Amino acid sequence: MDLLAQARVKGVQSEFVDALGKLRVTDPVALKSILDALPEKRVYRFVEGPVVLRALRHSRTELAATGRVPLKWTITGNAKVIAQGETREPVIAWPADLPLGYHRLTLTDTEGATEEVPMIVAPERAFGGDFDRGWLLAVQLYSIRSDRNWGIGDFTDLAGLVRLAKQLGADGVGLNPLHVLFDDHPADCSPYSPNSRLFLNPLYIDVEAIPEFSADLVPDAAATAARLREGNRVPYADMAALKWRALRAAFDAFVTKASGVRRNQFDAFRADRAPLLSRFACFEVLRHRFVSPWWEWPVEWQQPDDAKCAELRNGPDKREVEFVEFVQWTADNQLHAAKELASQLGMRVGLYLDVAVGVQSNGFDAWNEQIAISRHLAVGAPPDVLNTAGQDWGLAGFNAGGLESQSFVPFADMLAASMRHAGAIRIDHVLGLKRLYLVPRGFKPDNGAYVQMPFEALLGAIARESAAHKCIVIGEDLGTVPEGFRETMQDFGIWSYLVMMFERDDAGHFRSTDFYRPNALVTLNTHDLCTYAGWRSFSDLKVKRSLGLDPGENEQDRWDALGMLDEILRQNGITANDLYSVLAFLSRTPSRLLAVSMEDLLGVLDQPNIPGTIDEHPNWRQRLPVALDKIASEVDLTALRAATRERSRNGGS
């Protein structure tokens, strides 16, 4: 089979027109690298692809042209037969009472030809929330200052943020991704480059809140923590060194003096999260032992093996494996406590968590899902107006063939890991559910190709997990959106992500409130864009130029944009143009959620992250200018409540 034929089978689009209007043809060598990195994709004989059924809809599946009748079918789930039957027509009418979940469909014709197909039975739509309109306080958790944390915002600070959000009238707190990173590289702190999307970053643990911890276990902790709280940037290396030392001391104390209740709770957590937690703990122990990427490990460890992990758990490394599990249990408990606090306070969303688009190729998820995740391919973007060379984000993503072979369970597990703590999640680069732009390792970003994904099946899985966890799902659908994409996404109950800075017509005029969709989260900006204070002061233009970056506009462009902002505000009866005026405008949109960034409320000039930089700018390191307990006094509460009155849980009172 030649390269183009292979590409068609695997859904690889080797020719496309980019955002600059240029025809892109993937280099044959690069195309071969992409095809070699993708697993075989099943070509189905009886049906067109994975079967997705939605409750409350008339569920019928038309057979493919190559399918012959009569055809027998059997649906299995959890090793049990759920339903079976036979069709003599070129269509299968499914029973109305099929259980929600991820199943396998077996089809057999009269000649004995058989094929197995993944099947998802999903709710008609994702969970939509039980409120009209509300707003969220958006925060980078690491940036929080307090007089008690150890140099980085932690889960106890998060509880304080939840209380602050309630005081301000918000329905929840939005956070940067909390995914686990690499503990031995604390300076690599981007929350969007995770080791795993299944587990939590232990640096957010409040060690002093662990029941078995006491100050005498780490005598210098108080003095060191006080020093780490100083300055405007998170000192990741020193902070991590102290926190890991304290976590080990807490674990040693747990082993020797934990109550029976605590030990039983720990064991229950390990059982509930098995086998993924056990594999992750073993992976971390092995990663520290071999100090190299997992594909360079001894052969017996290059694939996850539960029997081998059991040997590791019961051998000399037992204590180290248990330590990793203890740390994850602790993080899970503390994040869950923040979620429960939001619920007790009557917040209609609670925590709004972000899910990264991919993972590090040398991390746990890529090791654990070597068929469903392609480590040799990086997710990115083709050349466009802002990035004429294209983008390589250095992250490995899921692929269609691998997910189909496992009935989409790895994707569902990834969603559930965040949803279990959240009232809403945001899926970064949701366009990747339909197609991913993949760049083979060793090639420049402009030599990638689009790879088709099983869009409907992934939407079905999202709807299934969303309904099960009662969690709203927001898709970050910025950029060039394929025709019909948003309509399909909304039909499955997934919300859009609307950024006011981007909601402008071809002439640059800001769109009015009635343009915004109801089932959406609206926000002024994002962590990758300038703050409102930075935008009004032109500070972002100066910073980017000082870094050798093209800001994409000049001073006159900015003056024009400021004038256009004044224009849209006046059209809506708003005469001022301060932050609270903009928030009043956004509050009037029909979009059901509004996110307000803490940086904007505090007048911060610098944005959390500047894309295209690594060490040139203090990305993901900057602290807020005031401590948590002083934020309420620094914010104009009267103006904020007036601006958000129409959607505030306190009604502005």
Secondary structure, 3 states (H helix, E strand, C coil): CCHHHHHHHHCEECEEECCCCCEEECCHHHHHHHHHHCCCCCCCCCCCCCEEEECCCCCEEECCCCCCCCEEEEEEECCEEEEEEEECCCEEECCCCCCCEEEEEEEEECCCCEEEEEEEEECCCCCCCCCCCEEEEEECHHHCECCCCCCCCCHHHHHHHHHHHHHHCCCEEEECCCEECCCCCCCCCCCCCCCEEEEECHHHCCHHHCCCCCHHHCCCHHHHHHHHCCCCECCHHHHHHHHHHHHHHHHHHHHHHCCHHHHHHHHHHHHHCCCHHHHHHHHHHHHHHHCCCHHHCCHHHCCCCHHHHHHHHCCCCHHHHHHHHHHHHHHHHHHHHHHHHHHHCCCCCEEEEEECCCECCCCHHHHHCCCCECCCEEEEECCCCCCCCCEEEEEECECHHHHHHCCCHHHHHHHHHHHCCCCEEEECCHHHHCEEEEEECCCCHHHCEEEECCHHHHHHHHHHHHHHHCCEEEECCCCCCCCCHHHHHHHCCCEEEEEHHHCECCCCCECCHHHCCCCEEEECCCCCCCCHHHHHHCHHHHHHHHCCCCCCCCHHHHHHHHHHHHHHHHHCCCCCCCHHHHHHHHHCCCCCEEEEEHHHHCCCCCCCCCCCCCCCCCCCCECCCCEHHHHHHHCCHHHHHHHCHHHCCCCCC
